Amino acid sequence: ARRLQAFTLFHSFPADPPGRDLGHLASLAGRGLLQVDVDEEMSWTEIGTALKKLEDRTVRGKIVLTLK
């Protein structure tokens, strides 16, 4: 199994947009080839709370922001 620890998006490379890489990661996760530890799911309107939790390191996995 593969595991993603972290990644950084660089917006200074317009010829290589991050969407392609994110699409590839989503494809791997969807096929079960990438372990994704989701700790919490919340609305994108709660992004301030999510960022605070990440900053305080109170989450063990990822926080998923939904567009609901």
N, CA, C, O and CB atoms as a CASP TS submission, in Angstrom:
PFRMAT TS
TARGET T0000
AUTHOR 0000-0000-0000
METHOD Language model
MODEL 1
PARENT N/A
ATOM      1  N   ALA     1       0.844  -1.188   0.000  1.00  0.00           N
ATOM      2  CA  ALA     1       0.000   0.000   0.000  1.00  0.00           C
ATOM      3  C   ALA     1       0.882   1.242   0.000  1.00  0.00           C
ATOM      4  O   ALA     1       2.001   1.231   0.513  1.00  0.00           O
ATOM      5  CB  ALA     1      -0.956   0.003   1.221  1.00  0.00           C
ATOM      6  N   ARG     2       0.364   2.290  -0.575  1.00  0.00           N
ATOM      7  CA  ARG     2       1.085   3.565  -0.615  1.00  0.00           C
ATOM      8  C   ARG     2       0.472   4.511   0.395  1.00  0.00           C
ATOM      9  O   ARG     2      -0.707   4.399   0.730  1.00  0.00           O
ATOM     10  CB  ARG     2       1.053   4.187  -2.036  1.00  0.00           C
ATOM     11  N   ARG     3       1.261   5.426   0.869  1.00  0.00           N
ATOM     12  CA  ARG     3       0.762   6.368   1.864  1.00  0.00           C
ATOM     13  C   ARG     3       1.281   7.759   1.547  1.00  0.00           C
ATOM     14  O   ARG     3       2.461   7.935   1.245  1.00  0.00           O
ATOM     15  CB  ARG     3       1.178   5.941   3.291  1.00  0.00           C
ATOM     16  N   LEU     4       0.414   8.729   1.614  1.00  0.00           N
ATOM     17  CA  LEU     4       0.779  10.117   1.375  1.00  0.00           C
ATOM     18  C   LEU     4       0.990  10.794   2.720  1.00  0.00           C
ATOM     19  O   LEU     4       0.086  10.810   3.555  1.00  0.00           O
ATOM     20  CB  LEU     4      -0.310  10.856   0.539  1.00  0.00           C
ATOM     21  N   GLN     5       2.163  11.346   2.933  1.00  0.00           N
ATOM     22  CA  GLN     5       2.450  12.041   4.187  1.00  0.00           C
ATOM     23  C   GLN     5       2.070  13.511   4.090  1.00  0.00           C
ATOM     24  O   GLN     5       1.391  14.035   4.973  1.00  0.00           O
ATOM     25  CB  GLN     5       3.933  11.902   4.552  1.00  0.00           C
ATOM     26  N   ALA     6       2.498  14.175   3.034  1.00  0.00           N
ATOM     27  CA  ALA     6       2.194  15.589   2.855  1.00  0.00           C
ATOM     28  C   ALA     6       2.604  15.990   1.446  1.00  0.00           C
ATOM     29  O   ALA     6       3.416  15.320   0.810  1.00  0.00           O
ATOM     30  CB  ALA     6       2.919  16.468   3.924  1.00  0.00           C
ATOM     31  N   PHE     7       2.047  17.066   0.976  1.00  0.00           N
ATOM     32  CA  PHE     7       2.474  17.610  -0.301  1.00  0.00           C
ATOM     33  C   PHE     7       2.236  19.102  -0.293  1.00  0.00           C
ATOM     34  O   PHE     7       1.420  19.609   0.476  1.00  0.00           O
ATOM     35  CB  PHE     7       1.733  16.938  -1.478  1.00  0.00           C
ATOM     36  N   THR     8       2.946  19.794  -1.145  1.00  0.00           N
ATOM     37  CA  THR     8       2.858  21.242  -1.231  1.00  0.00           C
ATOM     38  C   THR     8       2.516  21.634  -2.652  1.00  0.00           C
ATOM     39  O   THR     8       3.060  21.075  -3.604  1.00  0.00           O
ATOM     40  CB  THR     8       4.173  21.907  -0.780  1.00  0.00           C
ATOM     41  N   LEU     9       1.626  22.586  -2.798  1.00  0.00           N
ATOM     42  CA  LEU     9       1.261  23.084  -4.113  1.00  0.00           C
ATOM     43  C   LEU     9       2.049  24.347  -4.402  1.00  0.00           C
ATOM     44  O   LEU     9       2.069  25.275  -3.592  1.00  0.00           O
ATOM     45  CB  LEU     9      -0.257  23.350  -4.206  1.00  0.00           C
ATOM     46  N   PHE    10       2.696  24.383  -5.553  1.00  0.00           N
ATOM     47  CA  PHE    10       3.434  25.557  -5.968  1.00  0.00           C
ATOM     48  C   PHE    10       2.660  26.220  -7.090  1.00  0.00           C
ATOM     49  O   PHE    10       2.509  25.640  -8.165  1.00  0.00           O
ATOM     50  CB  PHE    10       4.878  25.195  -6.412  1.00  0.00           C
ATOM     51  N   HIS    11       2.173  27.413  -6.860  1.00  0.00           N
ATOM     52  CA  HIS    11       1.391  28.127  -7.865  1.00  0.00           C
ATOM     53  C   HIS    11       2.272  28.919  -8.827  1.00  0.00           C
ATOM     54  O   HIS    11       1.762  29.639  -9.685  1.00  0.00           O
ATOM     55  CB  HIS    11       0.407  29.059  -7.188  1.00  0.00           C
ATOM     56  N   SER    12       3.571  28.791  -8.691  1.00  0.00           N
ATOM     57  CA  SER    12       4.463  29.548  -9.556  1.00  0.00           C
ATOM     58  C   SER    12       4.767  28.828 -10.872  1.00  0.00           C
ATOM     59  O   SER    12       5.538  29.326 -11.692  1.00  0.00           O
ATOM     60  CB  SER    12       5.750  29.836  -8.828  1.00  0.00           C
ATOM     61  N   PHE    13       4.162  27.663 -11.070  1.00  0.00           N
ATOM     62  CA  PHE    13       4.375  26.897 -12.295  1.00  0.00           C
ATOM     63  C   PHE    13       3.066  26.790 -13.071  1.00  0.00           C
ATOM     64  O   PHE    13       2.416  25.745 -13.029  1.00  0.00           O
ATOM     65  CB  PHE    13       4.933  25.490 -11.974  1.00  0.00           C
ATOM     66  N   PRO    14       2.663  27.849 -13.781  1.00  0.00           N
ATOM     67  CA  PRO    14       1.371  27.842 -14.456  1.00  0.00           C
ATOM     68  C   PRO    14       1.245  26.771 -15.539  1.00  0.00           C
ATOM     69  O   PRO    14       0.132  26.360 -15.869  1.00  0.00           O
ATOM     70  CB  PRO    14       1.122  29.183 -15.060  1.00  0.00           C
ATOM     71  N   ALA    15       2.362  26.314 -16.094  1.00  0.00           N
ATOM     72  CA  ALA    15       2.304  25.292 -17.137  1.00  0.00           C
ATOM     73  C   ALA    15       1.971  23.919 -16.564  1.00  0.00           C
ATOM     74  O   ALA    15       1.625  23.011 -17.319  1.00  0.00           O
ATOM     75  CB  ALA    15       3.626  25.231 -17.889  1.00  0.00           C
ATOM     76  N   ASP    16       2.066  23.749 -15.273  1.00  0.00           N
ATOM     77  CA  ASP    16       1.804  22.464 -14.628  1.00  0.00           C
ATOM     78  C   ASP    16       0.850  22.690 -13.456  1.00  0.00           C
ATOM     79  O   ASP    16       1.287  22.713 -12.306  1.00  0.00           O
ATOM     80  CB  ASP    16       3.134  21.792 -14.147  1.00  0.00           C
ATOM     81  N   PRO    17      -0.450  22.856 -13.730  1.00  0.00           N
ATOM     82  CA  PRO    17      -1.406  23.173 -12.668  1.00  0.00           C
ATOM     83  C   PRO    17      -1.541  22.035 -11.655  1.00  0.00           C
ATOM     84  O   PRO    17      -1.394  20.868 -12.017  1.00  0.00           O
ATOM     85  CB  PRO    17      -2.768  23.486 -13.272  1.00  0.00           C
ATOM     86  N   PRO    18      -1.817  22.361 -10.392  1.00  0.00           N
ATOM     87  CA  PRO    18      -1.909  21.341  -9.342  1.00  0.00           C
ATOM     88  C   PRO    18      -3.092  20.394  -9.523  1.00  0.00           C
ATOM     89  O   PRO    18      -3.091  19.305  -8.949  1.00  0.00           O
ATOM     90  CB  PRO    18      -2.009  22.008  -7.996  1.00  0.00           C
ATOM     91  N   GLY    19      -4.097  20.777 -10.303  1.00  0.00           N
ATOM     92  CA  GLY    19      -5.275  19.926 -10.476  1.00  0.00           C
ATOM     93  C   GLY    19      -4.945  18.546 -11.002  1.00  0.00           C
ATOM     94  O   GLY    19      -5.580  17.566 -10.613  1.00  0.00           O
ATOM     95  N   ARG    20      -3.959  18.453 -11.884  1.00  0.00           N
ATOM     96  CA  ARG    20      -3.595  17.146 -12.444  1.00  0.00           C
ATOM     97  C   ARG    20      -3.054  16.229 -11.346  1.00  0.00           C
ATOM     98  O   ARG    20      -3.435  15.061 -11.269  1.00  0.00           O
ATOM     99  CB  ARG    20      -2.546  17.309 -13.574  1.00  0.00           C
ATOM    100  N   ASP    21      -2.178  16.749 -10.508  1.00  0.00           N
ATOM    101  CA  ASP    21      -1.623  15.945  -9.416  1.00  0.00           C
ATOM    102  C   ASP    21      -2.696  15.575  -8.398  1.00  0.00           C
ATOM    103  O   ASP    21      -2.734  14.443  -7.916  1.00  0.00           O
ATOM    104  CB  ASP    21      -0.487  16.701  -8.724  1.00  0.00           C
ATOM    105  N   LEU    22      -3.562  16.523  -8.073  1.00  0.00           N
ATOM    106  CA  LEU    22      -4.646  16.230  -7.131  1.00  0.00           C
ATOM    107  C   LEU    22      -5.592  15.180  -7.706  1.00  0.00           C
ATOM    108  O   LEU    22      -6.080  14.318  -6.976  1.00  0.00           O
ATOM    109  CB  LEU    22      -5.425  17.514  -6.788  1.00  0.00           C
ATOM    110  N   GLY    23      -5.852  15.249  -9.008  1.00  0.00           N
ATOM    111  CA  GLY    23      -6.693  14.245  -9.660  1.00  0.00           C
ATOM    112  C   GLY    23      -6.063  12.866  -9.577  1.00  0.00           C
ATOM    113  O   GLY    23      -6.754  11.873  -9.349  1.00  0.00           O
ATOM    114  N   HIS    24      -4.751  12.805  -9.762  1.00  0.00           N
ATOM    115  CA  HIS    24      -4.040  11.528  -9.665  1.00  0.00           C
ATOM    116  C   HIS    24      -4.132  10.966  -8.244  1.00  0.00           C
ATOM    117  O   HIS    24      -4.382   9.775  -8.058  1.00  0.00           O
ATOM    118  CB  HIS    24      -2.561  11.699 -10.077  1.00  0.00           C
ATOM    119  N   LEU    25      -3.929  11.827  -7.246  1.00  0.00           N
ATOM    120  CA  LEU    25      -4.044  11.389  -5.849  1.00  0.00           C
ATOM    121  C   LEU    25      -5.452  10.905  -5.532  1.00  0.00           C
ATOM    122  O   LEU    25      -5.623   9.895  -4.848  1.00  0.00           O
ATOM    123  CB  LEU    25      -3.660  12.525  -4.900  1.00  0.00           C
ATOM    124  N   ALA    26      -6.459  11.617  -6.022  1.00  0.00           N
ATOM    125  CA  ALA    26      -7.850  11.202  -5.793  1.00  0.00           C
ATOM    126  C   ALA    26      -8.118   9.858  -6.452  1.00  0.00           C
ATOM    127  O   ALA    26      -8.824   9.022  -5.888  1.00  0.00           O
ATOM    128  CB  ALA    26      -8.833  12.263  -6.332  1.00  0.00           C
ATOM    129  N   SER    27      -7.567   9.642  -7.629  1.00  0.00           N
ATOM    130  CA  SER    27      -7.726   8.368  -8.324  1.00  0.00           C
ATOM    131  C   SER    27      -7.100   7.227  -7.527  1.00  0.00           C
ATOM    132  O   SER    27      -7.708   6.167  -7.374  1.00  0.00           O
ATOM    133  CB  SER    27      -7.099   8.442  -9.720  1.00  0.00           C
ATOM    134  N   LEU    28      -5.894   7.441  -7.021  1.00  0.00           N
ATOM    135  CA  LEU    28      -5.239   6.417  -6.201  1.00  0.00           C
ATOM    136  C   LEU    28      -6.071   6.093  -4.957  1.00  0.00           C
ATOM    137  O   LEU    28      -6.264   4.926  -4.617  1.00  0.00           O
ATOM    138  CB  LEU    28      -3.829   6.882  -5.787  1.00  0.00           C
ATOM    139  N   ALA    29      -6.557   7.130  -4.289  1.00  0.00           N
ATOM    140  CA  ALA    29      -7.365   6.926  -3.079  1.00  0.00           C
ATOM    141  C   ALA    29      -8.660   6.193  -3.419  1.00  0.00           C
ATOM    142  O   ALA    29      -9.076   5.298  -2.684  1.00  0.00           O
ATOM    143  CB  ALA    29      -7.681   8.280  -2.399  1.00  0.00           C
ATOM    144  N   GLY    30      -9.297   6.566  -4.525  1.00  0.00           N
ATOM    145  CA  GLY    30     -10.547   5.937  -4.931  1.00  0.00           C
ATOM    146  C   GLY    30     -10.396   4.466  -5.267  1.00  0.00           C
ATOM    147  O   GLY    30     -11.332   3.687  -5.090  1.00  0.00           O
ATOM    148  N   ARG    31      -9.225   4.082  -5.749  1.00  0.00           N
ATOM    149  CA  ARG    31      -8.967   2.676  -6.090  1.00  0.00           C
ATOM    150  C   ARG    31      -8.391   1.903  -4.914  1.00  0.00           C
ATOM    151  O   ARG    31      -8.057   0.726  -5.047  1.00  0.00           O
ATOM    152  CB  ARG    31      -8.015   2.586  -7.276  1.00  0.00           C
ATOM    153  N   GLY    32      -8.273   2.556  -3.768  1.00  0.00           N
ATOM    154  CA  GLY    32      -7.760   1.878  -2.583  1.00  0.00           C
ATOM    155  C   GLY    32      -6.256   1.695  -2.588  1.00  0.00           C
ATOM    156  O   GLY    32      -5.732   0.872  -1.837  1.00  0.00           O
ATOM    157  N   LEU    33      -5.550   2.451  -3.422  1.00  0.00           N
ATOM    158  CA  LEU    33      -4.100   2.325  -3.519  1.00  0.00           C
ATOM    159  C   LEU    33      -3.360   3.357  -2.672  1.00  0.00           C
ATOM    160  O   LEU    33      -2.129   3.388  -2.661  1.00  0.00           O
ATOM    161  CB  LEU    33      -3.674   2.454  -4.959  1.00  0.00           C
ATOM    162  N   LEU    34      -4.102   4.193  -1.971  1.00  0.00           N
ATOM    163  CA  LEU    34      -3.503   5.237  -1.146  1.00  0.00           C
ATOM    164  C   LEU    34      -4.274   5.300   0.166  1.00  0.00           C
ATOM    165  O   LEU    34      -5.492   5.475   0.168  1.00  0.00           O
ATOM    166  CB  LEU    34      -3.514   6.624  -1.877  1.00  0.00           C
ATOM    167  N   GLN    35      -3.577   5.161   1.258  1.00  0.00           N
ATOM    168  CA  GLN    35      -4.222   5.228   2.565  1.00  0.00           C
ATOM    169  C   GLN    35      -4.505   6.682   2.910  1.00  0.00           C
ATOM    170  O   GLN    35      -3.597   7.512   2.926  1.00  0.00           O
ATOM    171  CB  GLN    35      -3.341   4.567   3.657  1.00  0.00           C
ATOM    172  N   VAL    36      -5.756   6.983   3.181  1.00  0.00           N
ATOM    173  CA  VAL    36      -6.153   8.348   3.523  1.00  0.00           C
ATOM    174  C   VAL    36      -6.808   8.302   4.903  1.00  0.00           C
ATOM    175  O   VAL    36      -7.898   7.751   5.058  1.00  0.00           O
ATOM    176  CB  VAL    36      -7.130   8.959   2.440  1.00  0.00           C
ATOM    177  N   ASP    37      -6.154   8.872   5.886  1.00  0.00           N
ATOM    178  CA  ASP    37      -6.674   8.901   7.253  1.00  0.00           C
ATOM    179  C   ASP    37      -7.451  10.193   7.456  1.00  0.00           C
ATOM    180  O   ASP    37      -6.862  11.256   7.654  1.00  0.00           O
ATOM    181  CB  ASP    37      -5.525   8.777   8.297  1.00  0.00           C
ATOM    182  N   VAL    38      -8.777  10.096   7.407  1.00  0.00           N
ATOM    183  CA  VAL    38      -9.636  11.263   7.595  1.00  0.00           C
ATOM    184  C   VAL    38     -10.056  11.308   9.053  1.00  0.00           C
ATOM    185  O   VAL    38     -10.684  10.376   9.555  1.00  0.00           O
ATOM    186  CB  VAL    38     -10.884  11.217   6.650  1.00  0.00           C
ATOM    187  N   ASP    39      -9.712  12.382   9.724  1.00  0.00           N
ATOM    188  CA  ASP    39     -10.045  12.549  11.134  1.00  0.00           C
ATOM    189  C   ASP    39     -11.383  13.247  11.310  1.00  0.00           C
ATOM    190  O   ASP    39     -12.137  12.936  12.232  1.00  0.00           O
ATOM    191  CB  ASP    39      -8.954  13.330  11.845  1.00  0.00           C
ATOM    192  N   GLU    40     -11.674  14.193  10.423  1.00  0.00           N
ATOM    193  CA  GLU    40     -12.898  14.984  10.586  1.00  0.00           C
ATOM    194  C   GLU    40     -13.372  15.511   9.234  1.00  0.00           C
ATOM    195  O   GLU    40     -12.573  15.764   8.332  1.00  0.00           O
ATOM    196  CB  GLU    40     -12.664  16.159  11.566  1.00  0.00           C
ATOM    197  N   GLU    41     -14.674  15.667   9.117  1.00  0.00           N
ATOM    198  CA  GLU    41     -15.284  16.260   7.926  1.00  0.00           C
ATOM    199  C   GLU    41     -16.122  17.445   8.377  1.00  0.00           C
ATOM    200  O   GLU    41     -16.911  17.336   9.316  1.00  0.00           O
ATOM    201  CB  GLU    41     -16.156  15.216   7.138  1.00  0.00           C
ATOM    202  N   MET    42     -15.948  18.575   7.706  1.00  0.00           N
ATOM    203  CA  MET    42     -16.724  19.764   8.057  1.00  0.00           C
ATOM    204  C   MET    42     -16.959  20.611   6.813  1.00  0.00           C
ATOM    205  O   MET    42     -16.306  20.417   5.788  1.00  0.00           O
ATOM    206  CB  MET    42     -16.003  20.592   9.148  1.00  0.00           C
ATOM    207  N   SER    43     -17.874  21.530   6.907  1.00  0.00           N
ATOM    208  CA  SER    43     -18.200  22.416   5.795  1.00  0.00           C
ATOM    209  C   SER    43     -17.041  23.365   5.521  1.00  0.00           C
ATOM    210  O   SER    43     -16.305  23.749   6.430  1.00  0.00           O
ATOM    211  CB  SER    43     -19.486  23.210   6.090  1.00  0.00           C
ATOM    212  N   TRP    44     -16.892  23.736   4.252  1.00  0.00           N
ATOM    213  CA  TRP    44     -15.834  24.690   3.880  1.00  0.00           C
ATOM    214  C   TRP    44     -16.025  26.023   4.581  1.00  0.00           C
ATOM    215  O   TRP    44     -15.074  26.793   4.717  1.00  0.00           O
ATOM    216  CB  TRP    44     -15.810  24.901   2.362  1.00  0.00           C
ATOM    217  N   THR    45     -17.255  26.307   5.033  1.00  0.00           N
ATOM    218  CA  THR    45     -17.501  27.558   5.760  1.00  0.00           C
ATOM    219  C   THR    45     -16.845  27.555   7.137  1.00  0.00           C
ATOM    220  O   THR    45     -16.753  28.595   7.791  1.00  0.00           O
ATOM    221  CB  THR    45     -19.000  27.795   5.905  1.00  0.00           C
ATOM    222  N   GLU    46     -16.390  26.382   7.573  1.00  0.00           N
ATOM    223  CA  GLU    46     -15.710  26.258   8.857  1.00  0.00           C
ATOM    224  C   GLU    46     -14.190  26.182   8.681  1.00  0.00           C
ATOM    225  O   GLU    46     -13.491  25.616   9.521  1.00  0.00           O
ATOM    226  CB  GLU    46     -16.214  25.023   9.603  1.00  0.00           C
ATOM    227  N   ILE    47     -13.694  26.746   7.604  1.00  0.00           N
ATOM    228  CA  ILE    47     -12.264  26.645   7.297  1.00  0.00           C
ATOM    229  C   ILE    47     -11.404  27.254   8.401  1.00  0.00           C
ATOM    230  O   ILE    47     -10.308  26.761   8.670  1.00  0.00           O
ATOM    231  CB  ILE    47     -11.961  27.332   5.968  1.00  0.00           C
ATOM    232  N   GLY    48     -11.879  28.304   9.036  1.00  0.00           N
ATOM    233  CA  GLY    48     -11.120  28.902  10.146  1.00  0.00           C
ATOM    234  C   GLY    48     -10.928  27.915  11.287  1.00  0.00           C
ATOM    235  O   GLY    48      -9.838  27.805  11.848  1.00  0.00           O
ATOM    236  N   THR    49     -11.981  27.206  11.621  1.00  0.00           N
ATOM    237  CA  THR    49     -11.901  26.178  12.675  1.00  0.00           C
ATOM    238  C   THR    49     -10.951  25.067  12.259  1.00  0.00           C
ATOM    239  O   THR    49     -10.142  24.597  13.059  1.00  0.00           O
ATOM    240  CB  THR    49     -13.300  25.592  12.983  1.00  0.00           C
ATOM    241  N   ALA    50     -11.055  24.651  11.001  1.00  0.00           N
ATOM    242  CA  ALA    50     -10.187  23.587  10.500  1.00  0.00           C
ATOM    243  C   ALA    50      -8.716  23.998  10.567  1.00  0.00           C
ATOM    244  O   ALA    50      -7.871  23.222  11.014  1.00  0.00           O
ATOM    245  CB  ALA    50     -10.567  23.224   9.058  1.00  0.00           C
ATOM    246  N   LEU    51      -8.418  25.199  10.130  1.00  0.00           N
ATOM    247  CA  LEU    51      -7.038  25.678  10.169  1.00  0.00           C
ATOM    248  C   LEU    51      -6.509  25.769  11.590  1.00  0.00           C
ATOM    249  O   LEU    51      -5.348  25.452  11.847  1.00  0.00           O
ATOM    250  CB  LEU    51      -6.935  27.031   9.497  1.00  0.00           C
ATOM    251  N   LYS    52      -7.360  26.201  12.511  1.00  0.00           N
ATOM    252  CA  LYS    52      -6.955  26.288  13.918  1.00  0.00           C
ATOM    253  C   LYS    52      -6.638  24.902  14.472  1.00  0.00           C
ATOM    254  O   LYS    52      -5.658  24.729  15.196  1.00  0.00           O
ATOM    255  CB  LYS    52      -8.062  26.958  14.762  1.00  0.00           C
ATOM    256  N   LYS    53      -7.471  23.908  14.128  1.00  0.00           N
ATOM    257  CA  LYS    53      -7.221  22.541  14.593  1.00  0.00           C
ATOM    258  C   LYS    53      -5.910  22.000  14.021  1.00  0.00           C
ATOM    259  O   LYS    53      -5.158  21.318  14.718  1.00  0.00           O
ATOM    260  CB  LYS    53      -8.389  21.619  14.200  1.00  0.00           C
ATOM    261  N   LEU    54      -5.640  22.307  12.752  1.00  0.00           N
ATOM    262  CA  LEU    54      -4.379  21.869  12.148  1.00  0.00           C
ATOM    263  C   LEU    54      -3.195  22.571  12.802  1.00  0.00           C
ATOM    264  O   LEU    54      -2.173  21.947  13.090  1.00  0.00           O
ATOM    265  CB  LEU    54      -4.383  22.138  10.635  1.00  0.00           C
ATOM    266  N   GLU    55      -3.341  23.871  13.032  1.00  0.00           N
ATOM    267  CA  GLU    55      -2.278  24.640  13.662  1.00  0.00           C
ATOM    268  C   GLU    55      -1.980  24.128  15.074  1.00  0.00           C
ATOM    269  O   GLU    55      -0.822  24.031  15.479  1.00  0.00           O
ATOM    270  CB  GLU    55      -2.656  26.118  13.707  1.00  0.00           C
ATOM    271  N   ASP    56      -3.042  23.804  15.813  1.00  0.00           N
ATOM    272  CA  ASP    56      -2.899  23.314  17.186  1.00  0.00           C
ATOM    273  C   ASP    56      -2.523  21.832  17.243  1.00  0.00           C
ATOM    274  O   ASP    56      -2.265  21.287  18.316  1.00  0.00           O
ATOM    275  CB  ASP    56      -4.193  23.541  17.951  1.00  0.00           C
ATOM    276  N   ARG    57      -2.497  21.193  16.080  1.00  0.00           N
ATOM    277  CA  ARG    57      -2.169  19.769  15.972  1.00  0.00           C
ATOM    278  C   ARG    57      -3.089  18.901  16.823  1.00  0.00           C
ATOM    279  O   ARG    57      -2.641  17.993  17.524  1.00  0.00           O
ATOM    280  CB  ARG    57      -0.724  19.533  16.379  1.00  0.00           C
ATOM    281  N   THR    58      -4.392  19.201  16.747  1.00  0.00           N
ATOM    282  CA  THR    58      -5.368  18.423  17.513  1.00  0.00           C
ATOM    283  C   THR    58      -6.075  17.382  16.649  1.00  0.00           C
ATOM    284  O   THR    58      -7.010  16.728  17.109  1.00  0.00           O
ATOM    285  CB  THR    58      -6.397  19.351  18.143  1.00  0.00           C
ATOM    286  N   VAL    59      -5.639  17.226  15.414  1.00  0.00           N
ATOM    287  CA  VAL    59      -6.211  16.193  14.536  1.00  0.00           C
ATOM    288  C   VAL    59      -5.129  15.162  14.239  1.00  0.00           C
ATOM    289  O   VAL    59      -3.953  15.501  14.108  1.00  0.00           O
ATOM    290  CB  VAL    59      -6.771  16.817  13.204  1.00  0.00           C
ATOM    291  N   ARG    60      -5.538  13.899  14.135  1.00  0.00           N
ATOM    292  CA  ARG    60      -4.583  12.825  13.878  1.00  0.00           C
ATOM    293  C   ARG    60      -4.459  12.511  12.395  1.00  0.00           C
ATOM    294  O   ARG    60      -3.444  11.970  11.956  1.00  0.00           O
ATOM    295  CB  ARG    60      -4.988  11.578  14.631  1.00  0.00           C
ATOM    296  N   GLY    61      -5.479  12.846  11.626  1.00  0.00           N
ATOM    297  CA  GLY    61      -5.462  12.570  10.194  1.00  0.00           C
ATOM    298  C   GLY    61      -5.694  13.852   9.416  1.00  0.00           C
ATOM    299  O   GLY    61      -5.175  14.913   9.762  1.00  0.00           O
ATOM    300  N   LYS    62      -6.477  13.733   8.366  1.00  0.00           N
ATOM    301  CA  LYS    62      -6.785  14.879   7.520  1.00  0.00           C
ATOM    302  C   LYS    62      -8.153  15.442   7.896  1.00  0.00           C
ATOM    303  O   LYS    62      -8.982  14.747   8.484  1.00  0.00           O
ATOM    304  CB  LYS    62      -6.750  14.482   6.024  1.00  0.00           C
ATOM    305  N   ILE    63      -8.373  16.679   7.559  1.00  0.00           N
ATOM    306  CA  ILE    63      -9.688  17.297   7.675  1.00  0.00           C
ATOM    307  C   ILE    63     -10.205  17.479   6.239  1.00  0.00           C
ATOM    308  O   ILE    63      -9.535  18.074   5.394  1.00  0.00           O
ATOM    309  CB  ILE    63      -9.626  18.685   8.471  1.00  0.00           C
ATOM    310  N   VAL    64     -11.383  16.964   5.991  1.00  0.00           N
ATOM    311  CA  VAL    64     -12.011  17.085   4.675  1.00  0.00           C
ATOM    312  C   VAL    64     -13.026  18.217   4.738  1.00  0.00           C
ATOM    313  O   VAL    64     -13.922  18.210   5.583  1.00  0.00           O
ATOM    314  CB  VAL    64     -12.691  15.742   4.235  1.00  0.00           C
ATOM    315  N   LEU    65     -12.883  19.187   3.844  1.00  0.00           N
ATOM    316  CA  LEU    65     -13.846  20.288   3.769  1.00  0.00           C
ATOM    317  C   LEU    65     -14.826  19.980   2.636  1.00  0.00           C
ATOM    318  O   LEU    65     -14.417  19.723   1.504  1.00  0.00           O
ATOM    319  CB  LEU    65     -13.124  21.673   3.536  1.00  0.00           C
ATOM    320  N   THR    66     -16.116  20.008   2.950  1.00  0.00           N
ATOM    321  CA  THR    66     -17.144  19.706   1.948  1.00  0.00           C
ATOM    322  C   THR    66     -17.771  20.993   1.434  1.00  0.00           C
ATOM    323  O   THR    66     -17.712  22.036   2.086  1.00  0.00           O
ATOM    324  CB  THR    66     -18.231  18.781   2.538  1.00  0.00           C
ATOM    325  N   LEU    67     -18.365  20.902   0.266  1.00  0.00           N
ATOM    326  CA  LEU    67     -19.021  22.064  -0.354  1.00  0.00           C
ATOM    327  C   LEU    67     -20.528  22.024  -0.169  1.00  0.00           C
ATOM    328  O   LEU    67     -21.247  22.681  -0.923  1.00  0.00           O
ATOM    329  CB  LEU    67     -18.689  22.129  -1.843  1.00  0.00           C
ATOM    330  N   LYS    68     -21.022  21.294   0.786  1.00  0.00           N
ATOM    331  CA  LYS    68     -22.467  21.166   1.049  1.00  0.00           C
ATOM    332  C   LYS    68     -23.030  22.472   1.542  1.00  0.00           C
ATOM    333  O   LYS    68     -24.227  22.564   1.818  1.00  0.00           O
ATOM    334  CB  LYS    68     -22.746  20.058   2.075  1.00  0.00           C
TER
END
